[in-house]
């Protein structure tokens, strides 16, 4: 027992002495811990026995910059823009019916052909080079050739033109605009221009007039785009360009050869009314689709399009009743189209009041222009200039007055406290569009006239273009 107690005492003494010895030794600095990636430790020397243990100093390392996410497609936007593209394409058959009903029976098929051929011709040219000229970025006046044959135009979004839809969808949506724009010119040269010459004119015009103008107004880095020109869906690009080009082409061609006993009245006004209905329907894709998304701006553009069109149609009927004593079916159709033309540049900028103002005023200026053609002596056969050219100018100018920043912050018209520079920019845009249309059309038409000729011979004009140019008739003779 005594031996056991002595052993326990010795062990206790040994532990006690060891503890005292350890207390006299300098403490060992703890090993610093460094969080992964974000911090790193700075080495700290061990303190002397009289020093307080220092906390390791840690230097923060900046976190890596977040990688910007690539634009993602939105399925609802895809569905809406695909639908809008189809609606805009439907406008071309609508235009064929509208124009086709206004010409004489012997030229109806030729008019249909002049409109429909653009659906094939422009589709090919747009894919090969037209889209590249119109929308390749960063040149103020025209695009380039890097997007020829849709090189670099794929199924992923584009960070400027198409942030939520595939780039190719934006491309095909714009293709439909190019198709109907060149077709609009056909109304000014009805019943007297060679079909082949018109096809050649359409192809060249789409590349040297339409595509550069589209780039200047809508393209990334475009001259008028950077200037702040307001053209939501094509007042300058589509209607002013086609209307004034039609005027120049009509002047170069000269008047139709009409005998005193010739009946030049429209041969089928129901065609014209049905065509107007298809144009009205398709125009919702034209204007609301130009929001390039299924959003609130698209809804606003949809609403004001309907209001302007309906108001203009009724206003035209009222004016006809006051001036001529009778409202006409053609007047209703013409008024509706004039309202659609005027609201095109303004659709994404104006409110309901602005749409009403456009709808009431545009029939007045268009009717004046149509009456002036008889006094001035040019044969704008189906009033392509009187409605599209003049109506496009009116809509573009008033956009600078009526643009409501609560609808679209990109536009603040004079009515809402905007600066005079907004209206000045609109006038510059209109002037450039008119100049490009007139000069470009003159050069193209002059070259074609010197080579293969523009106008059919007198015999073909008298007997009708359907049989002489196509070997067919719109209506069988039974």
Secondary structure, 3 states (H helix, E strand, C coil): CHHHHHHHHHHHHHHHHHHHHHHHCCCCCCCCCCCCCCEEECCCCCCCCCCCCCCCCEEECCCCCCCCCCCCCCHHHHHHHHHHHHHHHHHHHHHHHHHHHHCCHHHHHHHHHHHHHHHHHHHHHHHHHHHHHHHCCCCCCCCCCCCHHHCCCCCCCECCCECCCCHHHHHHHHHHHHHHHHHHHHHHHCCCECHHHHHHHHHHHHHHHHHHHHHHHHCCCCHHHHHCCCCCCCHHHHHHHHHHHHHHHHHHHCCCCCCCCCCCCCCCHHHHHHHHHHHHHHHHHHHHHHHCCCCHHHHHHHHHHHHHHHHHHHHHHHHHHHHCCCCCHHHHHHHHHHHHHHHHCCCCCCCHHHHHHHHHHHHHHHHHHHHHHHHHCCCCCCCHHHHHHHHHHHHHHHHHHHCCCCCCCCCCCHHHCCCHHHHHHHHHHHHHHHHHHHHHHHHHHHHHHHHCCCECCHHHHHHCHHHHHHCCCCCCCC
